[in-house]
Amino acid sequence: MSSEEHREEGAEEPVEASLDSNQEADQENGTDATPDPTPDTTSDAAHTQEDQAATASGLSALNKAVLIALLLLGAIWLFQMLSGDSDESAVKTSGTAAVTPVSVAPESESANVAVLNRGEDTDVVTVGGIERRGEGRHFFTTIKVPAGAESLYLSGSGASPLEDGSWGDMEQQVTDTFESFKETLESQGWSMGDIVQVRAFALSDEFGYLDFDGFNRGYRKFFGTEENPLKPVRTFVEIQDLVVPGWLVEIEIRAARVN
Protein backbone atom coordinates (compact mmCIF):
# COMPACT_ATOMS: atom_id res chain seq x y z
CA MET A 1 0.00 0.00 0.00
CA SER A 2 1.27 3.41 -0.91
CA SER A 3 1.65 6.31 1.41
CA GLU A 4 -1.17 8.25 -0.43
CA GLU A 5 -3.75 5.50 0.26
CA HIS A 6 -2.80 5.51 3.95
CA ARG A 7 -3.38 9.22 4.06
CA GLU A 8 -6.92 8.92 2.50
CA GLU A 9 -7.99 6.23 4.99
CA GLY A 10 -6.63 8.25 7.82
CA ALA A 11 -8.60 11.29 6.64
CA GLU A 12 -11.96 9.36 6.52
CA GLU A 13 -11.73 7.90 10.00
CA PRO A 14 -11.85 11.24 11.86
CA VAL A 15 -15.07 12.19 9.98
CA GLU A 16 -16.80 8.97 11.00
CA ALA A 17 -15.53 9.34 14.53
CA SER A 18 -16.82 12.89 14.61
CA LEU A 19 -20.35 11.78 13.49
CA ASP A 20 -20.41 9.02 16.10
CA SER A 21 -19.30 11.39 18.81
CA ASN A 22 -22.05 13.86 17.89
CA GLN A 23 -24.75 11.14 18.05
CA GLU A 24 -23.47 10.00 21.43
CA ALA A 25 -23.54 13.57 22.69
CA ASP A 26 -27.13 13.98 21.54
CA GLN A 27 -28.17 10.75 23.24
CA GLU A 28 -26.51 11.88 26.44
CA ASN A 29 -28.23 15.23 26.31
CA GLY A 30 -31.66 13.55 25.61
CA THR A 31 -31.96 14.96 22.15
CA ASP A 32 -32.24 13.28 18.81
CA ALA A 33 -30.86 14.77 15.68
CA THR A 34 -33.45 12.82 13.61
CA PRO A 35 -36.12 15.21 12.13
CA ASP A 36 -39.48 15.17 14.00
CA PRO A 37 -41.98 13.21 11.88
CA THR A 38 -45.02 14.82 13.67
CA PRO A 39 -46.95 17.04 11.16
CA ASP A 40 -47.56 20.72 11.82
CA THR A 41 -51.30 20.97 12.75
CA THR A 42 -51.32 24.70 13.45
CA SER A 43 -51.94 25.73 9.84
CA ASP A 44 -54.58 22.96 9.38
CA ALA A 45 -56.51 24.19 12.43
CA ALA A 46 -56.41 27.73 11.08
CA HIS A 47 -57.83 26.56 7.73
CA THR A 48 -60.56 24.58 9.51
CA GLN A 49 -61.62 27.62 11.54
CA GLU A 50 -61.76 29.73 8.37
CA ASP A 51 -63.95 27.08 6.64
CA GLN A 52 -66.29 26.92 9.63
CA ALA A 53 -66.55 30.72 9.69
CA ALA A 54 -67.32 30.79 5.97
CA THR A 55 -69.98 28.07 6.39
CA ALA A 56 -71.57 29.92 9.31
CA SER A 57 -71.59 33.11 7.30
CA GLY A 58 -73.29 31.32 4.38
CA LEU A 59 -75.96 29.83 6.65
CA SER A 60 -76.55 33.20 8.24
CA ALA A 61 -77.14 34.81 4.82
CA LEU A 62 -79.50 31.98 3.83
CA ASN A 63 -81.44 32.34 7.07
CA LYS A 64 -81.80 36.05 6.44
CA ALA A 65 -83.08 35.44 2.92
CA VAL A 66 -85.62 32.88 4.17
CA LEU A 67 -86.77 35.24 6.92
CA ILE A 68 -87.21 38.11 4.46
CA ALA A 69 -89.20 35.87 2.10
CA LEU A 70 -91.47 34.76 4.96
CA LEU A 71 -92.04 38.36 6.01
CA LEU A 72 -92.96 39.33 2.43
CA LEU A 73 -95.38 36.41 2.14
CA GLY A 74 -96.96 37.37 5.43
CA ALA A 75 -97.37 40.97 4.31
CA ILE A 76 -98.95 39.87 1.01
CA TRP A 77 -101.34 37.51 2.83
CA LEU A 78 -102.34 40.25 5.28
CA PHE A 79 -102.94 42.70 2.43
CA GLN A 80 -105.13 40.18 0.59
CA MET A 81 -107.12 39.47 3.75
CA LEU A 82 -107.72 43.17 4.32
CA SER A 83 -108.64 43.69 0.66
CA GLY A 84 -111.03 40.75 0.75
CA ASP A 85 -112.73 42.12 3.84
CA SER A 86 -113.19 45.52 2.23
CA ASP A 87 -114.57 43.96 -0.97
CA GLU A 88 -116.95 41.77 1.02
CA SER A 89 -118.08 44.80 2.99
CA ALA A 90 -118.70 46.66 -0.25
CA VAL A 91 -120.71 43.74 -1.62
CA LYS A 92 -122.72 43.49 1.56
CA THR A 93 -123.32 47.23 1.51
CA SER A 94 -124.46 47.19 -2.10
CA GLY A 95 -126.51 44.06 -1.53
CA THR A 96 -128.39 45.62 1.37
CA ALA A 97 -128.95 48.93 -0.34
CA ALA A 98 -132.54 50.01 -0.57
CA VAL A 99 -134.25 48.97 -3.79
CA THR A 100 -135.69 51.83 -5.75
CA PRO A 101 -139.44 51.40 -5.34
CA VAL A 102 -141.88 51.57 -8.21
CA SER A 103 -145.55 52.37 -8.18
CA VAL A 104 -148.06 53.87 -10.55
CA ALA A 105 -150.73 56.43 -9.95
CA PRO A 106 -153.29 57.59 -12.48
CA GLU A 107 -152.67 60.96 -14.02
CA SER A 108 -155.38 63.46 -13.19
CA GLU A 109 -155.96 64.47 -16.80
CA SER A 110 -156.70 60.98 -18.13
CA ALA A 111 -157.52 57.64 -16.55
CA ASN A 112 -155.81 55.92 -19.50
CA VAL A 113 -152.32 57.28 -18.68
CA ALA A 114 -150.31 56.06 -15.69
CA VAL A 115 -147.35 57.88 -14.16
CA LEU A 116 -144.59 55.93 -12.44
CA ASN A 117 -144.12 57.00 -8.84
CA ARG A 118 -140.81 55.70 -7.42
CA GLY A 119 -141.30 56.90 -3.86
CA GLU A 120 -142.87 53.73 -2.44
CA ASP A 121 -140.99 50.86 -0.79
CA THR A 122 -142.31 48.20 -3.19
CA ASP A 123 -141.57 47.02 -6.72
CA VAL A 124 -145.21 46.29 -7.49
CA VAL A 125 -146.88 48.48 -10.09
CA THR A 126 -150.65 48.52 -9.62
CA VAL A 127 -153.04 50.44 -11.81
CA GLY A 128 -156.79 50.00 -11.71
CA GLY A 129 -156.52 46.84 -9.60
CA ILE A 130 -154.14 45.11 -12.07
CA GLU A 131 -150.82 44.17 -10.48
CA ARG A 132 -147.56 44.17 -12.45
CA ARG A 133 -144.18 42.87 -11.22
CA GLY A 134 -140.65 42.48 -12.60
CA GLU A 135 -140.41 45.50 -14.86
CA GLY A 136 -137.85 45.24 -17.66
CA ARG A 137 -137.01 47.55 -20.50
CA HIS A 138 -139.76 46.21 -22.77
CA PHE A 139 -142.16 44.24 -20.57
CA PHE A 140 -143.17 43.04 -17.12
CA THR A 141 -142.47 39.43 -16.15
CA THR A 142 -145.83 38.91 -14.41
CA ILE A 143 -149.21 40.62 -14.50
CA LYS A 144 -152.06 39.62 -12.19
CA VAL A 145 -155.57 40.37 -13.40
CA PRO A 146 -158.13 40.06 -10.58
CA ALA A 147 -161.30 38.06 -10.84
CA GLY A 148 -164.17 39.98 -12.36
CA ALA A 149 -161.93 42.09 -14.60
CA GLU A 150 -163.11 42.84 -18.12
CA SER A 151 -160.99 41.42 -20.94
CA LEU A 152 -160.64 42.21 -24.62
CA TYR A 153 -158.79 40.00 -27.12
CA LEU A 154 -157.67 41.20 -30.54
CA SER A 155 -156.86 38.63 -33.20
CA GLY A 156 -153.46 38.40 -34.81
CA SER A 157 -152.85 41.20 -37.28
CA GLY A 158 -150.09 42.57 -39.46
CA ALA A 159 -149.15 45.61 -41.47
CA SER A 160 -151.02 47.03 -44.44
CA PRO A 161 -149.18 47.42 -47.75
CA LEU A 162 -147.64 50.80 -48.53
CA GLU A 163 -148.73 52.96 -51.46
CA ASP A 164 -146.05 51.50 -53.69
CA GLY A 165 -147.22 47.96 -52.91
CA SER A 166 -144.29 47.13 -50.61
CA TRP A 167 -144.67 46.17 -46.96
CA GLY A 168 -141.77 48.03 -45.38
CA ASP A 169 -139.15 46.75 -42.96
CA MET A 170 -139.76 45.22 -39.52
CA GLU A 171 -139.97 48.54 -37.66
CA GLN A 172 -142.47 49.94 -40.17
CA GLN A 173 -144.66 46.85 -39.98
CA VAL A 174 -144.66 46.81 -36.16
CA THR A 175 -145.52 50.51 -36.04
CA ASP A 176 -148.36 50.09 -38.53
CA THR A 177 -149.78 47.07 -36.67
CA PHE A 178 -149.84 48.79 -33.27
CA GLU A 179 -151.34 51.93 -34.80
CA SER A 180 -154.18 49.75 -36.05
CA PHE A 181 -154.57 48.18 -32.60
CA LYS A 182 -154.65 51.61 -31.00
CA GLU A 183 -157.45 52.77 -33.27
CA THR A 184 -159.48 49.62 -32.55
CA LEU A 185 -159.02 49.93 -28.77
CA GLU A 186 -159.89 53.62 -28.62
CA SER A 187 -162.94 53.12 -30.81
CA GLN A 188 -164.27 50.74 -28.13
CA GLY A 189 -163.33 52.90 -25.17
CA TRP A 190 -160.06 51.15 -24.33
CA SER A 191 -156.46 52.38 -24.42
CA MET A 192 -152.95 51.09 -25.07
CA GLY A 193 -152.42 51.18 -21.28
CA ASP A 194 -155.02 48.45 -20.93
CA ILE A 195 -152.93 45.96 -22.93
CA VAL A 196 -151.62 43.25 -20.59
CA GLN A 197 -150.26 40.74 -23.12
CA VAL A 198 -148.53 40.87 -26.51
CA ARG A 199 -147.65 37.87 -28.67
CA ALA A 200 -145.51 38.33 -31.78
CA PHE A 201 -144.68 35.78 -34.49
CA ALA A 202 -141.86 36.95 -36.75
CA LEU A 203 -140.05 35.92 -39.92
CA SER A 204 -136.59 36.51 -41.29
CA ASP A 205 -136.35 38.72 -44.38
CA GLU A 206 -135.30 37.50 -47.82
CA PHE A 207 -131.66 37.63 -46.71
CA GLY A 208 -132.32 35.35 -43.73
CA TYR A 209 -132.08 38.17 -41.16
CA LEU A 210 -134.56 38.37 -38.27
CA ASP A 211 -134.74 42.05 -37.35
CA PHE A 212 -135.42 41.81 -33.61
CA ASP A 213 -133.99 45.28 -33.00
CA GLY A 214 -136.38 46.70 -35.59
CA PHE A 215 -139.26 45.02 -33.76
CA ASN A 216 -138.22 46.63 -30.47
CA ARG A 217 -137.83 50.07 -32.05
CA GLY A 218 -141.39 49.94 -33.32
CA TYR A 219 -142.66 48.42 -30.05
CA ARG A 220 -141.08 51.17 -27.90
CA LYS A 221 -143.18 53.80 -29.66
CA PHE A 222 -146.25 52.47 -27.83
CA PHE A 223 -145.07 51.07 -24.47
CA GLY A 224 -142.97 52.66 -21.73
CA THR A 225 -143.61 56.13 -23.11
CA GLU A 226 -144.83 59.34 -21.53
CA GLU A 227 -148.26 58.68 -23.02
CA ASN A 228 -148.26 55.04 -21.89
CA PRO A 229 -145.61 54.20 -19.27
CA LEU A 230 -147.13 50.75 -18.73
CA LYS A 231 -145.87 47.59 -20.42
CA PRO A 232 -147.46 44.19 -20.99
CA VAL A 233 -146.06 40.69 -20.63
CA ARG A 234 -144.66 39.66 -24.00
CA THR A 235 -143.85 36.66 -26.19
CA PHE A 236 -141.69 36.85 -29.32
CA VAL A 237 -141.42 33.75 -31.53
CA GLU A 238 -139.63 33.15 -34.82
CA ILE A 239 -141.63 30.97 -37.22
CA GLN A 240 -141.17 29.52 -40.68
CA ASP A 241 -143.89 31.40 -42.56
CA LEU A 242 -146.99 33.60 -42.27
CA VAL A 243 -150.27 33.46 -44.14
CA VAL A 244 -149.96 36.90 -45.74
CA PRO A 245 -147.06 37.21 -48.21
CA GLY A 246 -144.91 40.23 -47.33
CA TRP A 247 -145.59 40.16 -43.60
CA LEU A 248 -142.52 39.98 -41.41
CA VAL A 249 -144.52 39.83 -38.16
CA GLU A 250 -148.02 39.03 -36.93
CA ILE A 251 -149.10 40.34 -33.52
CA GLU A 252 -152.01 39.58 -31.21
CA ILE A 253 -152.91 41.37 -27.98
CA ARG A 254 -155.03 40.99 -24.88
CA ALA A 255 -156.35 43.93 -22.84
CA ALA A 256 -157.87 43.91 -19.37
CA ARG A 257 -159.38 46.44 -16.99
CA VAL A 258 -161.30 46.51 -13.73
CA ASN A 259 -164.62 48.33 -13.89
Number of C-alpha atoms within 10 A of each C-alpha: 5 6 7 9 10 10 10 10 10 11 11 10 10 11 11 11 10 11 11 12 12 13 15 14 13 13 12 10 9 8 11 13 9 7 6 7 6 6 7 8 9 8 8 11 11 10 12 11 11 12 12 11 12 12 12 12 12 12 12 12 12 12 12 12 12 12 12 12 12 12 12 12 12 12 12 12 12 12 12 12 12 12 12 12 12 12 12 12 12 12 12 11 11 10 10 9 9 9 11 11 15 18 19 21 15 16 12 10 7 8 13 18 22 22 18 18 13 14 11 13 12 13 16 17 23 19 22 18 14 17 14 25 18 13 18 11 9 16 22 19 14 16 20 12 18 13 7 9 13 12 14 15 12 14 10 15 19 24 24 17 14 11 7 7 9 11 19 18 16 26 20 17 25 27 22 19 22 22 16 15 21 16 13 14 18 11 10 9 8 18 21 24 24 24 22 26 20 19 17 20 18 23 22 18 14 8 6 8 9 16 16 15 11 16 22 15 15 19 17 14 16 20 20 19 13 13 15 18 16 27 27 26 21 16 12 14 10 14 13 8 14 15 7 12 8 19 24 28 28 21 21 18 20 17 20 21 21 15 8
